[in-house]
Amino acid sequence: MALQIGIDGHHLLHQIWFGGNVQLSLQELSSIEIIRRIWIQQYAIINCKLHWRTQDATGFPQNSICIESPYDIEARNSSKRDINYSI
């Protein structure tokens, strides 16, 4: 299901960027930029095919640039010993 969501989202973003001049105003929306960054963070294109990122196959971007929540893009996730924090 995650891969199908990724394909749908990638199609939407492709249409916004390459669908013509009407979409130009959509590119300027902060919510579209957040979606674009999350898709880069969660999916990778390998040999013209979309893949869900995993540590082994594609690796992950640095945690310091990852978006943990689309509602608060400045929030970060951190762990110390066995405790996980959202800061």
C-alpha positions as CSV (number, residue, x, y, z in Angstrom):
1,M,0.0,0.0,0.0
2,A,2.9,2.4,0.8
3,L,4.3,1.9,-2.7
4,Q,0.9,2.6,-4.3
5,I,0.6,5.8,-2.2
6,G,4.1,6.7,-3.3
7,I,3.3,6.2,-7.0
8,D,0.1,8.3,-6.7
9,G,1.9,11.1,-4.9
10,H,4.8,11.0,-7.4
11,H,2.3,11.3,-10.2
12,L,0.6,14.3,-8.5
13,L,3.9,16.0,-8.0
14,H,5.0,15.3,-11.6
15,Q,1.8,16.9,-12.8
16,I,2.3,20.0,-10.7
17,W,5.8,20.5,-12.0
18,F,5.5,19.4,-15.6
19,G,1.7,19.7,-16.3
20,G,1.8,23.2,-17.8
21,N,1.6,26.8,-16.7
22,V,-1.7,26.5,-14.8
23,Q,0.0,24.5,-12.1
24,L,2.7,27.1,-11.6
25,S,0.9,28.7,-8.6
26,L,0.6,25.2,-7.0
27,Q,4.4,24.9,-6.9
28,E,4.5,28.0,-4.7
29,L,2.3,26.5,-1.9
30,S,4.2,25.5,1.2
31,S,2.1,22.4,1.6
32,I,3.3,21.2,-1.9
33,E,6.9,21.8,-0.9
34,I,6.4,19.8,2.2
35,I,4.9,16.9,0.3
36,R,7.8,17.1,-2.2
37,R,10.4,16.9,0.6
38,I,8.6,14.0,2.3
39,W,8.5,12.1,-1.0
40,I,12.2,12.6,-1.5
41,Q,12.7,11.4,2.1
42,Q,10.5,8.3,1.9
43,Y,10.9,7.2,-1.8
44,A,13.8,6.7,-4.2
45,I,13.7,6.3,-8.0
46,I,16.1,3.5,-9.1
47,N,16.2,2.5,-12.7
48,C,13.2,4.6,-13.5
49,K,11.1,2.7,-10.8
50,L,9.8,4.1,-7.5
51,H,11.0,2.3,-4.4
52,W,10.1,2.7,-0.7
53,R,13.3,3.7,1.1
54,T,14.9,1.2,3.4
55,Q,18.1,1.4,5.3
56,D,19.7,-1.5,3.5
57,A,18.6,-0.8,-0.1
58,T,18.6,2.9,-0.5
59,G,19.6,4.4,2.9
60,F,17.8,7.4,4.5
61,P,18.6,11.1,4.3
62,Q,20.2,12.7,7.4
63,N,17.8,12.9,10.3
64,S,18.6,16.6,10.7
65,I,16.9,17.4,7.4
66,C,14.0,14.9,7.6
67,I,10.5,16.0,8.2
68,E,9.0,14.1,11.1
69,S,5.5,15.7,10.9
70,P,3.9,17.5,8.0
71,Y,2.1,19.6,10.7
72,D,5.3,20.9,12.3
73,I,8.2,20.7,9.9
74,E,10.7,21.9,12.5
75,A,9.9,19.0,14.9
76,R,12.7,16.4,15.2
77,N,12.8,12.9,16.5
78,S,15.6,11.8,18.8
79,S,16.5,8.8,20.9
80,K,18.6,8.4,24.0
81,R,19.1,4.9,25.5
82,D,15.6,3.3,25.3
83,I,13.6,6.6,25.2
84,N,12.4,8.2,22.0
85,Y,11.8,12.0,22.0
86,S,10.0,14.3,19.7
87,I,11.5,17.8,20.1
